[in-house]
Amino acid sequence: KIVRLSHSKQFLAQDRKTIDVAYGGDILGVHDPGHFMIGDTIYTGSTRFEFEGIPKFSPESFAKVRLKDPLKRKQLQKGIDQLCEEGMVQMFIQPQVGAQDPVLGVVGVLQFDVMMYRLKDEYGVDGVLERLPFASARWIKGQPASGTLESQDYRVPLVRDAQNNPVLLFKSDWEIDYCLRNLPKGLELSRTH
C-alpha cells in the first residue's frame, strides 16, 4: 500500500535529526501507525520488489497459557499477538478449536519465562504455562495430489501458524520420519517458513 513517511528521523549514535532524503545504508526511524511488521520493505518508484524475509525456525518447546482470570482473554490475545510480531514466540491455531486457545512455540524454554513475565507486567495477564509434549514443527509445502490438506491422515496434529500456513506438530524424530515416508504425493515438509 502507499504510505506517506512524514517526520522520518535519521539515527547516528545518540543524535537524531528529521530528514527528507535517505541513501542506502542510512538508519531511519519512521512513525508506525500499525502498518509495518518486522521484515517489511519500504520502497519508492514504480518497480515493486520484496526481500525473501526473515525465516521462522521450527520451535522445540510448546505450551498453552491457561488464564487464572478468564476475563483477561482480550489482554492475553493482544499480548500474544504483540509477542508474535516481535518474533519472540510463534502461535499455532488448531482449526477445530480456534484462536482462543493457541499452541505457542519457542526455540528455547527461557523464552517462555520471558513471555510469562511480559504478559503479566505489560498486559496484566496472570496465567499458568501448560507444557505440551511436542518437540518440533514442520511447515507443509505444496498441495496433495488428491483431496485437501485437511483430509489427509498425517497421524500428528495439523495446525495453522499466524499467517494461516499449514504446520504439523511432532513429538519425536521417529514421527517425523514416519510422516515423511507416508507423506502424500505433492507435499514436502520444511523446518523453516
Sequence and secondary structure as in RCSB ss.txt:
>XXXX:A:sequence
KIVRLSHSKQFLAQDRKTIDVAYGGDILGVHDPGHFMIGDTIYTGSTRFEFEGIPKFSPESFAKVRLKDPLKRKQ
LQKGIDQLCEEGMVQMFIQPQVGAQDPVLGVVGVLQFDVMMYRLKDEYGVDGVLERLPFASARWIKGQPASGTLE
SQDYRVPLVRDAQNNPVLLFKSDWEIDYCLRNLPKGLELSRTH
>XXXX:A:secstr
      S EEEETTEEEE S   TT  EE   SS   TT     SS          B  SEEEEEEESSGGGHHH
HHHHHHHHHHHTS EEEEETTTEEEEEEEEESSTHHHHHHHHHHHHHH   EEEEEES  EEEEEEE  SSS TT
TS  SS EEEETT  EEEEESSHHHHHHHHHT  TTEEEESB 
